[in-house]
Amino acid sequence: PEAAGTLKLDCNVPDAAVLLDDEIVGRAGEIAKTGKTLRPGFYRVEIRHPGYYPFFAEIDVPEGGGTALKAELHPLLD
């Protein structure tokens, strides 16, 4: 069996929702503290919060390894 990998997240809006492949998996602050265990492979990451532009990235989680992602959300302009 494949060894799980881990997503480490650093985001400036801890309350932002984190989506992997269009499915909500938690809040940025929770994942920043504990990491997110994932099966190895490619994922599309979206981080969003009302009042901020969404953040998008594609990541590759290696078998038994970790992937670090730094996401900075920018406030919407009035």
N, CA, C and O atoms as a Tinker XYZ file with bonds, in Angstrom:
   312  protein
     1  N      0.823000   -1.215000    0.000000    73     2
     2  CA     0.000000    0.000000    0.000000    64     1     3
     3  C      0.854000    1.260000    0.000000    63     2     4     5
     4  O      1.975000    1.265000    0.508000    81     3
     5  N      0.319000    2.308000   -0.565000    73     3     6
     6  CA     1.034000    3.582000   -0.619000    64     5     7
     7  C      1.064000    4.233000    0.763000    63     6     8     9
     8  O      0.081000    4.197000    1.503000    81     7
     9  N      2.211000    4.828000    1.095000    73     7    10
    10  CA     2.319000    5.566000    2.350000    64     9    11
    11  C      1.699000    6.944000    2.153000    63    10    12    13
    12  O      1.942000    7.602000    1.142000    81    11
    13  N      0.911000    7.370000    3.108000    73    11    14
    14  CA     0.243000    8.672000    3.015000    64    13    15
    15  C      1.254000    9.804000    3.030000    63    14    16    17
    16  O      2.354000    9.669000    3.566000    81    15
    17  N      0.865000   10.923000    2.432000    73    15    18
    18  CA     1.662000   12.138000    2.464000    64    17    19
    19  C      0.950000   13.175000    3.310000    63    18    20    21
    20  O     -0.163000   12.944000    3.783000    81    19
    21  N      1.592000   14.319000    3.499000    73    19    22
    22  CA     1.028000   15.360000    4.351000    64    21    23
    23  C      1.095000   16.709000    3.657000    63    22    24    25
    24  O      2.097000   17.056000    3.033000    81    23
    25  N      0.001000   17.467000    3.778000    73    23    26
    26  CA    -0.027000   18.847000    3.324000    64    25    27
    27  C      0.199000   19.741000    4.525000    63    26    28    29
    28  O     -0.543000   19.669000    5.506000    81    27
    29  N      1.215000   20.582000    4.457000    73    27    30
    30  CA     1.476000   21.606000    5.474000    64    29    31
    31  C      1.046000   22.933000    4.865000    63    30    32    33
    32  O      1.423000   23.250000    3.737000    81    31
    33  N      0.266000   23.705000    5.599000    73    31    34
    34  CA    -0.304000   24.934000    5.057000    64    33    35
    35  C      0.036000   26.125000    5.928000    63    34    36    37
    36  O     -0.013000   26.050000    7.155000    81    35
    37  N      0.384000   27.229000    5.275000    73    35    38
    38  CA     0.605000   28.504000    5.946000    64    37    39
    39  C     -0.283000   29.518000    5.224000    63    38    40    41
    40  O     -0.056000   29.821000    4.052000    81    39
    41  N     -1.297000   30.045000    5.926000    73    39    42
    42  CA    -2.242000   30.979000    5.312000    64    41    43
    43  C     -2.484000   32.149000    6.259000    63    42    44    45
    44  O     -2.575000   31.967000    7.473000    81    43
    45  N     -2.588000   33.352000    5.696000    73    43    46
    46  CA    -2.772000   34.555000    6.510000    64    45    47
    47  C     -4.211000   34.759000    6.992000    63    46    48    49
    48  O     -4.468000   35.673000    7.775000    81    47
    49  N     -5.155000   33.924000    6.540000    73    47    50
    50  CA    -6.554000   34.016000    6.980000    64    49    51
    51  C     -6.942000   32.649000    7.551000    63    50    52    53
    52  O     -7.410000   31.785000    6.810000    81    51
    53  N     -6.752000   32.441000    8.866000    73    51    54
    54  CA    -6.965000   31.121000    9.468000    64    53    55
    55  C     -8.385000   30.583000    9.321000    63    54    56    57
    56  O     -8.593000   29.370000    9.351000    81    55
    57  N     -9.358000   31.468000    9.163000    73    55    58
    58  CA   -10.751000   31.041000    9.063000    64    57    59
    59  C    -11.163000   30.662000    7.631000    63    58    60    61
    60  O    -12.304000   30.259000    7.405000    81    59
    61  N    -10.256000   30.787000    6.681000    73    59    62
    62  CA   -10.567000   30.494000    5.279000    64    61    63
    63  C    -10.845000   29.006000    5.075000    63    62    64    65
    64  O    -10.244000   28.152000    5.727000    81    63
    65  N    -11.760000   28.718000    4.164000    73    63    66
    66  CA   -12.087000   27.334000    3.819000    64    65    67
    67  C    -11.043000   26.784000    2.854000    63    66    68    69
    68  O    -10.606000   27.476000    1.934000    81    67
    69  N    -10.648000   25.532000    3.075000    73    67    70
    70  CA    -9.677000   24.864000    2.207000    64    69    71
    71  C    -10.410000   23.772000    1.434000    63    70    72    73
    72  O    -11.071000   22.916000    2.021000    81    71
    73  N    -10.284000   23.814000    0.113000    73    71    74
    74  CA   -10.906000   22.818000   -0.745000    64    73    75
    75  C     -9.829000   22.063000   -1.508000    63    74    76    77
    76  O     -8.887000   22.661000   -2.028000    81    75
    77  N     -9.976000   20.756000   -1.568000    73    75    78
    78  CA    -9.106000   19.922000   -2.398000    64    77    79
    79  C     -9.988000   19.281000   -3.451000    63    78    80    81
    80  O    -10.959000   18.597000   -3.125000    81    79
    81  N     -9.653000   19.501000   -4.705000    73    79    82
    82  CA   -10.447000   18.973000   -5.820000    64    81    83
    83  C    -11.930000   19.290000   -5.618000    63    82    84    85
    84  O    -12.781000   18.414000   -5.778000    81    83
    85  N    -12.238000   20.539000   -5.268000    73    83    86
    86  CA   -13.594000   21.079000   -5.110000    64    85    87
    87  C    -14.371000   20.518000   -3.915000    63    86    88    89
    88  O    -15.594000   20.649000   -3.864000    81    87
    89  N    -13.683000   19.897000   -2.957000    73    87    90
    90  CA   -14.340000   19.371000   -1.761000    64    89    91
    91  C    -13.729000   20.038000   -0.526000    63    90    92    93
    92  O    -12.511000   20.041000   -0.353000    81    91
    93  N    -14.594000   20.606000    0.335000    73    91    94
    94  CA   -14.099000   21.277000    1.545000    64    93    95
    95  C    -13.492000   20.240000    2.490000    63    94    96    97
    96  O    -14.125000   19.236000    2.817000    81    95
    97  N    -12.253000   20.498000    2.922000    73    95    98
    98  CA   -11.562000   19.557000    3.813000    64    97    99
    99  C    -11.230000   20.166000    5.168000    63    98   100   101
   100  O    -10.680000   19.480000    6.029000    81    99
   101  N    -11.555000   21.451000    5.378000    73    99   102
   102  CA   -11.295000   22.067000    6.667000    64   101   103
   103  C    -10.992000   23.544000    6.551000    63   102   104   105
   104  O    -11.133000   24.146000    5.487000    81   103
   105  N    -10.576000   24.109000    7.657000    73   103   106
   106  CA   -10.191000   25.520000    7.735000    64   105   107
   107  C     -8.674000   25.640000    7.707000    63   106   108   109
   108  O     -7.961000   24.756000    8.183000    81   107
   109  N     -8.195000   26.729000    7.152000    73   107   110
   110  CA    -6.751000   26.937000    6.998000    64   109   111
   111  C     -6.017000   26.855000    8.333000    63   110   112   113
   112  O     -4.940000   26.264000    8.414000    81   111
   113  N     -6.595000   27.449000    9.385000    73   111   114
   114  CA    -5.942000   27.441000   10.694000    64   113   115
   115  C     -5.801000   26.047000   11.274000    63   114   116   117
   116  O     -4.780000   25.727000   11.882000    81   115
   117  N     -6.828000   25.206000   11.090000    73   115   118
   118  CA    -6.767000   23.823000   11.588000    64   117   119
   119  C     -5.680000   23.040000   10.858000    63   118   120   121
   120  O     -4.881000   22.334000   11.475000    81   119
   121  N     -5.666000   23.178000    9.536000    73   119   122
   122  CA    -4.685000   22.435000    8.739000    64   121   123
   123  C     -3.268000   22.940000    9.015000    63   122   124   125
   124  O     -2.312000   22.166000    8.981000    81   123
   125  N     -3.136000   24.247000    9.288000    73   123   126
   126  CA    -1.816000   24.797000    9.621000    64   125   127
   127  C     -1.270000   24.168000   10.899000    63   126   128   129
   128  O     -0.068000   23.925000   11.011000    81   127
   129  N     -2.156000   23.904000   11.868000    73   127   130
   130  CA    -1.719000   23.332000   13.146000    64   129   131
   131  C     -1.388000   21.849000   13.047000    63   130   132   133
   132  O     -0.376000   21.396000   13.581000    81   131
   133  N     -2.237000   21.100000   12.366000    73   131   134
   134  CA    -2.120000   19.638000   12.392000    64   133   135
   135  C     -1.632000   19.020000   11.093000    63   134   136   137
   136  O     -1.226000   17.857000   11.081000    81   135
   137  N     -1.661000   19.771000   10.001000    73   135   138
   138  CA    -1.367000   19.192000    8.694000    64   137   139
   139  C     -2.577000   18.404000    8.209000    63   138   140   141
   140  O     -3.514000   18.167000    8.972000    81   139
   141  N     -2.558000   18.006000    6.962000    73   139   142
   142  CA    -3.652000   17.227000    6.380000    64   141   143
   143  C     -3.052000   15.995000    5.723000    63   142   144   145
   144  O     -2.249000   16.110000    4.797000    81   143
   145  N     -3.437000   14.822000    6.197000    73   143   146
   146  CA    -2.942000   13.570000    5.635000    64   145   147
   147  C     -3.700000   13.266000    4.347000    63   146   148   149
   148  O     -4.930000   13.288000    4.313000    81   147
   149  N     -2.948000   12.984000    3.297000    73   147   150
   150  CA    -3.530000   12.748000    1.978000    64   149   151
   151  C     -2.891000   11.549000    1.305000    63   150   152   153
   152  O     -1.747000   11.195000    1.590000    81   151
   153  N     -3.649000   10.928000    0.405000    73   151   154
   154  CA    -3.050000    9.896000   -0.444000    64   153   155
   155  C     -2.094000   10.582000   -1.409000    63   154   156   157
   156  O     -2.335000   11.727000   -1.793000    81   155
   157  N     -1.026000    9.920000   -1.807000    73   155   158
   158  CA    -0.112000   10.521000   -2.772000    64   157   159
   159  C     -0.840000   10.852000   -4.077000    63   158   160   161
   160  O     -1.751000   10.136000   -4.494000    81   159
   161  N     -0.423000   11.939000   -4.705000    73   159   162
   162  CA    -0.998000   12.313000   -5.990000    64   161   163
   163  C     -1.121000   13.812000   -6.160000    63   162   164   165
   164  O     -0.690000   14.597000   -5.316000    81   163
   165  N     -1.730000   14.189000   -7.287000    73   163   166
   166  CA    -1.927000   15.601000   -7.618000    64   165   167
   167  C     -3.270000   16.074000   -7.093000    63   166   168   169
   168  O     -4.263000   15.349000   -7.142000    81   167
   169  N     -3.285000   17.315000   -6.585000    73   167   170
   170  CA    -4.507000   17.911000   -6.066000    64   169   171
   171  C     -4.614000   19.352000   -6.533000    63   170   172   173
   172  O     -3.606000   20.040000   -6.698000    81   171
   173  N     -5.838000   19.798000   -6.744000    73   171   174
   174  CA    -6.113000   21.208000   -7.007000    64   173   175
   175  C     -6.579000   21.796000   -5.683000    63   174   176   177
   176  O     -7.559000   21.328000   -5.103000    81   175
   177  N     -5.884000   22.816000   -5.205000    73   175   178
   178  CA    -6.184000   23.441000   -3.917000    64   177   179
   179  C     -6.830000   24.801000   -4.159000    63   178   180   181
   180  O     -6.357000   25.594000   -4.974000    81   179
   181  N     -7.911000   25.052000   -3.443000    73   179   182
   182  CA    -8.531000   26.378000   -3.446000    64   181   183
   183  C     -8.727000   26.787000   -1.996000    63   182   184   185
   184  O     -9.196000   26.001000   -1.173000    81   183
   185  N     -8.364000   28.025000   -1.695000    73   183   186
   186  CA    -8.564000   28.570000   -0.350000    64   185   187
   187  C     -9.387000   29.834000   -0.525000    63   186   188   189
   188  O     -9.007000   30.736000   -1.271000    81   187
   189  N    -10.531000   29.893000    0.177000    73   187   190
   190  CA   -11.410000   31.047000   -0.018000    64   189   191
   191  C    -12.069000   31.490000    1.281000    63   190   192   193
   192  O    -12.279000   30.715000    2.214000    81   191
   193  N    -12.382000   32.790000    1.286000    73   191   194
   194  CA   -13.041000   33.399000    2.431000    64   193   195
   195  C    -13.772000   34.630000    1.899000    63   194   196   197
   196  O    -13.234000   35.343000    1.052000    81   195
   197  N    -15.002000   34.894000    2.386000    73   195   198
   198  CA   -15.708000   36.102000    1.927000    64   197   199
   199  C    -14.874000   37.352000    2.191000    63   198   200   201
   200  O    -14.273000   37.502000    3.255000    81   199
   201  N    -14.851000   38.229000    1.221000    73   199   202
   202  CA   -14.092000   39.469000    1.370000    64   201   203
   203  C    -12.657000   39.380000    0.881000    63   202   204   205
   204  O    -11.923000   40.367000    0.925000    81   203
   205  N    -12.251000   38.197000    0.413000    73   203   206
   206  CA   -10.887000   38.004000   -0.101000    64   205   207
   207  C    -10.940000   37.344000   -1.476000    63   206   208   209
   208  O    -11.861000   36.586000   -1.779000    81   207
   209  N     -9.943000   37.644000   -2.300000    73   207   210
   210  CA    -9.793000   36.919000   -3.557000    64   209   211
   211  C     -9.394000   35.490000   -3.225000    63   210   212   213
   212  O     -8.597000   35.275000   -2.312000    81   211
   213  N     -9.929000   34.504000   -3.946000    73   211   214
   214  CA    -9.536000   33.119000   -3.669000    64   213   215
   215  C     -8.100000   32.848000   -4.106000    63   214   216   217
   216  O     -7.561000   33.528000   -4.980000    81   215
   217  N     -7.506000   31.860000   -3.492000    73   215   218
   218  CA    -6.147000   31.406000   -3.812000    64   217   219
   219  C     -6.266000   30.032000   -4.455000    63   218   220   221
   220  O     -7.003000   29.175000   -3.967000    81   219
   221  N     -5.542000   29.823000   -5.547000    73   219   222
   222  CA    -5.552000   28.537000   -6.240000    64   221   223
   223  C     -4.124000   28.023000   -6.391000    63   222   224   225
   224  O     -3.192000   28.803000   -6.590000    81   223
   225  N     -3.962000   26.714000   -6.295000    73   223   226
   226  CA    -2.657000   26.090000   -6.537000    64   225   227
   227  C     -2.881000   24.629000   -6.900000    63   226   228   229
   228  O     -3.923000   24.048000   -6.599000    81   227
   229  N     -1.886000   24.052000   -7.550000    73   227   230
   230  CA    -1.873000   22.615000   -7.797000    64   229   231
   231  C     -0.661000   22.063000   -7.062000    63   230   232   233
   232  O      0.434000   22.621000   -7.139000    81   231
   233  N     -0.867000   20.966000   -6.353000    73   231   234
   234  CA     0.220000   20.379000   -5.574000    64   233   235
   235  C      0.388000   18.916000   -5.937000    63   234   236   237
   236  O     -0.536000   18.273000   -6.436000    81   235
   237  N      1.567000   18.406000   -5.682000    73   235   238
   238  CA     1.866000   16.988000   -5.848000    64   237   239
   239  C      2.331000   16.474000   -4.494000    63   238   240   241
   240  O      3.371000   16.890000   -3.983000    81   239
   241  N      1.554000   15.570000   -3.922000    73   239   242
   242  CA     1.895000   15.003000   -2.618000    64   241   243
   243  C      2.644000   13.698000   -2.853000    63   242   244   245
   244  O      2.069000   12.746000   -3.382000    81   243
   245  N      3.920000   13.636000   -2.468000    73   243   246
   246  CA     4.693000   12.411000   -2.693000    64   245   247
   247  C      4.357000   11.323000   -1.676000    63   246   248   249
   248  O      3.917000   11.612000   -0.563000    81   247
   249  N      4.565000   10.101000   -2.062000    73   247   250
   250  CA     4.326000    8.974000   -1.163000    64   249   251
   251  C      5.236000    9.084000    0.052000    63   250   252   253
   252  O      6.456000    9.176000   -0.084000    81   251
   253  N      4.640000    9.073000    1.239000    73   251   254
   254  CA     5.407000    9.128000    2.482000    64   253   255
   255  C      6.067000   10.466000    2.762000    63   254   256   257
   256  O      6.845000   10.582000    3.708000    81   255
   257  N      5.769000   11.482000    1.953000    73   255   258
   258  CA     6.432000   12.773000    2.124000    64   257   259
   259  C      5.449000   13.879000    2.418000    63   258   260   261
   260  O      4.275000   13.634000    2.695000    81   259
   261  N      5.935000   15.079000    2.357000    73   259   262
   262  CA     5.100000   16.228000    2.653000    64   261   263
   263  C      5.211000   17.292000    1.576000    63   262   264   265
   264  O      6.199000   17.368000    0.846000    81   263
   265  N      4.181000   18.103000    1.498000    73   263   266
   266  CA     4.158000   19.243000    0.591000    64   265   267
   267  C      3.773000   20.463000    1.406000    63   266   268   269
   268  O      2.780000   20.439000    2.133000    81   267
   269  N      4.551000   21.526000    1.291000    73   267   270
   270  CA     4.268000   22.769000    2.007000    64   269   271
   271  C      3.667000   23.777000    1.032000    63   270   272   273
   272  O      4.128000   23.915000   -0.101000    81   271
   273  N      2.631000   24.478000    1.489000    73   271   274
   274  CA     1.967000   25.470000    0.665000    64   273   275
   275  C      1.775000   26.739000    1.473000    63   274   276   277
   276  O      1.229000   26.707000    2.575000    81   275
   277  N      2.230000   27.862000    0.917000    73   275   278
   278  CA     2.031000   29.172000    1.560000    64   277   279
   279  C      1.006000   29.920000    0.721000    63   278   280   281
   280  O      1.211000   30.149000   -0.471000    81   279
   281  N     -0.092000   30.297000    1.351000    73   279   282
   282  CA    -1.176000   30.984000    0.657000    64   281   283
   283  C     -1.434000   32.334000    1.309000    63   282   284   285
   284  O     -1.685000   32.416000    2.512000    81   283
   285  N     -1.371000   33.379000    0.518000    73   283   286
   286  CA    -1.685000   34.707000    1.035000    64   285   287
   287  C     -2.934000   35.214000    0.324000    63   286   288   289
   288  O     -2.924000   35.444000   -0.885000    81   287
   289  N     -4.013000   35.384000    1.094000    73   287   290
   290  CA    -5.254000   35.904000    0.527000    64   289   291
   291  C     -5.211000   37.421000    0.577000    63   290   292   293
   292  O     -4.749000   38.013000    1.553000    81   291
   293  N     -5.702000   38.042000   -0.494000    73   291   294
   294  CA    -5.708000   39.506000   -0.583000    64   293   295
   295  C     -7.147000   40.012000   -0.492000    63   294   296   297
   296  O     -8.039000   39.444000   -1.121000    81   295
   297  N     -7.382000   41.074000    0.285000    73   295   298
   298  CA    -8.744000   41.608000    0.420000    64   297   299
   299  C     -9.303000   42.069000   -0.919000    63   298   300   301
   300  O     -8.570000   42.564000   -1.775000    81   299
   301  N    -10.619000   41.898000   -1.089000    73   299   302
   302  CA   -11.285000   42.416000   -2.280000    64   301   303
   303  C    -11.234000   43.933000   -2.254000    63   302   304   305
   304  O    -11.268000   44.544000   -1.186000    81   303
   305  N    -11.153000   44.532000   -3.420000    73   303   306
   306  CA   -11.141000   45.992000   -3.514000    64   305   307
   307  C    -12.563000   46.496000   -3.529000    63   306   308   309
   308  O    -13.451000   45.846000   -4.079000    81   307
   309  N    -12.787000   47.647000   -2.930000    73   307   310
   310  CA   -14.137000   48.243000   -2.930000    64   309   311
   311  C    -14.423000   48.945000   -4.240000    63   310   312
   312  O    -15.506000   49.502000   -4.418000    81   311
